[in-house]
Amino acid sequence: MVNIGVSQFAEDTLYQFNNVDLSPNVKTLHEVLDKRGKQTASINSIIYRGNYEHALKIPKVLAKTTALPDQYKTFGPKMLSVGAFIRQDEKNKHLVNRLGLNDAFAAQELKYLLENNILPEFTIMYFPVNDHVVHRKGPMTTEGIEEIDKNLQEILNVFPNWNTALDNMIWIIIGDSKQSSIKKNKDEALIDLRKALSNYNILKLDEPVRNKDDLVITANERMAYIYKISEDFSLQDIASRLSR
């Protein structure tokens, strides 16, 4: 984010992911279900592309510190919530922490849909806080899970009783990845893929692909994707080097 700039990072997250980067050759759940005549909602999910146009309004605090426009046009499901940028409940006050991209905001949005009897047939909601907590404190902490549990209780309390919620709706709770401990010494824990794969031409950050480039590395905290874009060698060549 530091290398490419806050403005570009924000634009990638708010606009590019769903409207440019996500291939038109694949369909999201929202697009598939809409074609079948079923309404859907997305609450704080990063990937939300759908068939309905929305406006993401940039909060003043972000507009003053970046080169972002006042708003972005984006396409999402019938009902779209993305923190302070767009929300269903105009009275949702959980906007300060991470501009609304937090668990309390998400829970309030779902409660609003339930309380106003406008919950669509399919809703996907993302609780991000546990991910942040675990990355910061390690996989043995339960702090983030406890917060999720409290927010789920808030949602279930909208119903006459919790059994009513379970009898009348299908609830699916999933985690996006497993966590593992790493060494505290960053110098020992870090594997610099650029050095390990230095014999290949690696695409430089924020530059267009050149004919001579062999690999693209996309690092994501404790993991990375390595894309082979040259036909001059095999994936086994890369794997054999990394296995050392």
C-alpha positions in Angstrom: 0.0 0.0 0.0 2.9 2.3 0.8 4.6 1.6 -2.5 1.5 2.1 -4.8 0.0 4.9 -2.7 -3.2 5.1 -0.5 -5.3 6.5 -3.3 -4.5 3.6 -5.7 -5.0 1.1 -2.9 -8.4 2.5 -2.0 -9.5 2.6 -5.7 -8.4 -1.0 -6.2 -10.5 -2.1 -3.2 -13.5 0.1 -3.8 -13.8 -0.1 -7.6 -11.2 -2.2 -9.5 -11.7 -5.6 -7.8 -15.4 -5.9 -8.8 -15.7 -3.7 -11.9 -12.4 -4.4 -13.7 -10.3 -7.2 -12.2 -13.1 -9.8 -11.7 -13.4 -11.6 -15.0 -16.6 -11.2 -17.0 -16.3 -14.9 -17.9 -17.3 -16.0 -14.4 -20.5 -15.2 -12.5 -20.8 -14.4 -8.8 -23.5 -15.9 -6.6 -25.4 -12.6 -6.8 -25.4 -12.6 -10.6 -26.5 -16.3 -10.9 -29.3 -15.9 -8.3 -30.5 -12.7 -9.8 -30.9 -14.4 -13.1 -33.1 -17.0 -11.3 -35.3 -14.2 -10.0 -33.9 -14.3 -6.4 -32.8 -11.1 -4.6 -29.5 -11.1 -2.7 -27.6 -8.8 -0.4 -23.9 -8.3 0.4 -22.7 -6.8 3.7 -19.0 -5.8 3.9 -17.9 -8.6 1.5 -14.9 -7.6 -0.6 -16.2 -9.3 -3.8 -19.8 -8.4 -4.4 -20.4 -7.9 -8.1 -24.0 -8.0 -9.2 -26.4 -6.6 -11.8 -27.5 -3.4 -10.0 -25.7 0.0 -10.1 -24.8 1.7 -6.8 -22.9 4.7 -5.8 -20.1 4.3 -3.3 -19.7 7.7 -1.5 -16.3 8.6 -0.3 -16.3 9.8 3.4 -14.9 13.3 3.9 -11.9 12.0 6.0 -10.8 9.9 3.0 -11.6 12.5 0.4 -9.4 15.1 2.1 -6.4 12.8 2.4 -6.5 11.1 -1.0 -7.1 11.9 -4.7 -10.3 9.8 -4.8 -13.4 11.3 -6.4 -16.6 12.1 -4.5 -18.1 8.7 -5.4 -17.6 5.6 -7.5 -20.3 3.9 -9.6 -20.2 0.2 -8.9 -22.3 -2.9 -9.7 -23.6 -5.1 -6.9 -26.6 -7.1 -5.7 -30.0 -5.5 -5.0 -28.9 -4.6 -1.5 -25.3 -3.6 -0.9 -23.5 -2.5 2.2 -19.8 -1.5 2.3 -19.1 0.3 5.5 -19.3 4.1 5.4 -19.3 4.0 1.6 -22.9 2.6 1.2 -25.3 1.2 3.8 -28.9 0.1 4.2 -29.4 1.5 7.7 -28.8 5.2 7.5 -28.7 5.2 11.4 -25.9 2.7 11.5 -23.4 4.5 13.7 -20.6 1.9 13.7 -18.5 3.9 11.1 -15.5 5.2 13.0 -13.6 1.9 13.3 -12.1 1.1 9.8 -14.7 3.3 8.2 -17.4 0.8 9.0 -15.6 -2.2 7.7 -16.0 -3.9 11.1 -18.1 -6.6 12.8 -20.5 -4.3 14.7 -21.4 -2.4 11.4 -22.1 -5.7 9.6 -24.2 -7.1 12.4 -26.3 -3.9 12.6 -26.9 -4.0 8.8 -28.2 -7.6 9.0 -30.4 -6.7 12.1 -31.8 -3.8 10.0 -32.8 -6.1 7.2 -34.4 -8.5 9.7 -36.2 -5.9 11.7 -37.7 -4.3 8.6 -38.6 -7.6 7.1 -36.7 -6.9 3.9 -34.1 -9.7 4.2 -33.6 -11.1 0.6 -33.5 -14.8 -0.1 -29.6 -14.9 0.1 -27.3 -12.7 2.1 -23.6 -12.9 2.5 -21.9 -11.0 5.3 -18.2 -10.7 6.2 -16.9 -10.3 9.8 -13.3 -9.1 9.4 -12.2 -8.5 13.0 -11.1 -12.0 14.0 -8.7 -12.0 11.0 -7.1 -8.7 12.2 -6.9 -10.0 15.8 -5.3 -13.3 14.9 -2.7 -11.7 12.6 -1.8 -9.4 15.5 -1.9 -11.7 18.5 -1.4 -15.2 17.0 -3.7 -18.2 16.4 -4.2 -19.1 20.0 -6.2 -16.0 20.9 -10.0 -16.2 21.2 -10.6 -12.5 21.4 -11.9 -12.1 17.8 -14.1 -15.2 18.0 -15.7 -13.9 21.3 -16.5 -10.6 19.5 -18.1 -12.5 16.6 -20.1 -14.6 19.1 -21.5 -11.4 20.7 -22.5 -10.0 17.4 -24.2 -13.2 16.4 -26.1 -13.1 19.6 -27.2 -9.5 18.8 -28.5 -10.8 15.4 -30.3 -13.8 16.9 -32.0 -11.7 19.5 -34.0 -10.0 16.8 -36.1 -13.2 16.6 -38.6 -14.2 19.3 -36.2 -16.9 20.3 -33.1 -18.4 18.8 -34.9 -21.6 17.8 -37.1 -19.5 15.6 -34.0 -18.2 13.8 -32.8 -21.8 13.2 -36.2 -23.2 12.2 -37.0 -20.6 9.6 -33.6 -19.7 8.0 -30.5 -21.6 6.8 -27.3 -20.3 8.5 -23.9 -21.1 7.1 -20.8 -20.0 9.0 -17.4 -20.5 7.4 -13.8 -19.3 8.0 -11.7 -18.1 5.1 -8.4 -19.6 6.1 -6.5 -21.5 8.9 -3.9 -19.6 10.9 -0.5 -20.9 12.1 2.2 -19.6 14.4 5.3 -18.1 12.9 8.6 -17.1 14.4 8.8 -13.8 16.3 12.1 -12.9 14.7 11.0 -11.5 11.3 14.4 -12.0 9.8 14.2 -15.7 10.5 10.6 -16.1 9.5 10.7 -14.1 6.3 11.3 -15.8 2.9 12.1 -13.3 0.2 10.7 -14.9 -2.9 12.5 -12.3 -5.1 15.8 -13.7 -3.9 14.7 -17.3 -4.0 13.5 -16.9 -7.6 16.1 -14.3 -8.7 17.0 -16.3 -11.8 13.6 -15.4 -13.3 12.5 -12.0 -14.5 9.8 -10.9 -11.9 7.2 -8.3 -12.7 7.9 -5.1 -10.6 5.2 -3.7 -8.4 2.9 -1.2 -10.1 4.4 -1.7 -13.6 2.8 -3.3 -16.7 3.8 -6.7 -17.8 6.8 -6.8 -20.2 7.6 -9.5 -22.8 10.6 -10.6 -20.9 8.8 -11.1 -17.6 8.6 -14.7 -16.3 6.7 -14.5 -13.0 4.2 -12.4 -11.1 4.4 -12.6 -7.3 1.4 -11.4 -5.3 2.2 -11.5 -1.6 -0.7 -11.6 0.9 0.6 -11.5 4.5 1.7 -15.1 5.3 1.2 -16.6 1.8 1.8 -15.7 -1.8 0.5 -16.6 -5.3 3.2 -17.2 -7.9 1.9 -16.9 -11.5 4.1 -18.3 -14.4 3.5 -16.1 -17.4 6.4 -17.5 -19.6 6.4 -20.8 -21.5 10.2 -21.1 -21.3 10.2 -23.2 -18.1 7.8 -25.4 -16.1 6.0 -25.0 -12.8 8.2 -27.9 -11.5 11.3 -25.7 -12.1 9.8 -23.1 -9.7 8.6 -25.7 -7.2 12.0 -27.4 -7.0 13.7 -24.1 -6.2 11.1 -23.2 -3.5 11.3 -26.6 -1.9 14.9 -25.8 -0.8 
